[in-house]
């Protein structure tokens, strides 16, 4: 059984709803990250092995694993589907399986570039 965490920009309607619940949501524009931003953020994870793959079917993936013990350290797979060849254009982002703590670390770093992001 697989788990996929889809990441998307935080839409204004959702932001408004969260604020009515008392959640502090930044009031700034939000967008999908670019592949370049994703690669830069993942490449900055100095405590992990980071491998990028771009298969011929236009899927784009980064595999992130712990350096010392890949079986017992945090890991995840970052996916950009329907990659159009433009690393500076925003693309849909998801994570296949992995450790939520590592996924959250990556998403938090991406928000610096993209604004608030939501996951489901």
Buried (B, 14 or more C-beta within 10 A) or exposed (E): EEEEBEBBBBEEEBBEEBEEEEEEBEEEEBEBBBBEBBBBBBEEBEEBBBEBEBEEEEEBBBBBBBEEEEEEBBBBBBBBEEBEEEBEEBBBBBBBEBBEEBBEBBBEBBBEBBBBBBBE
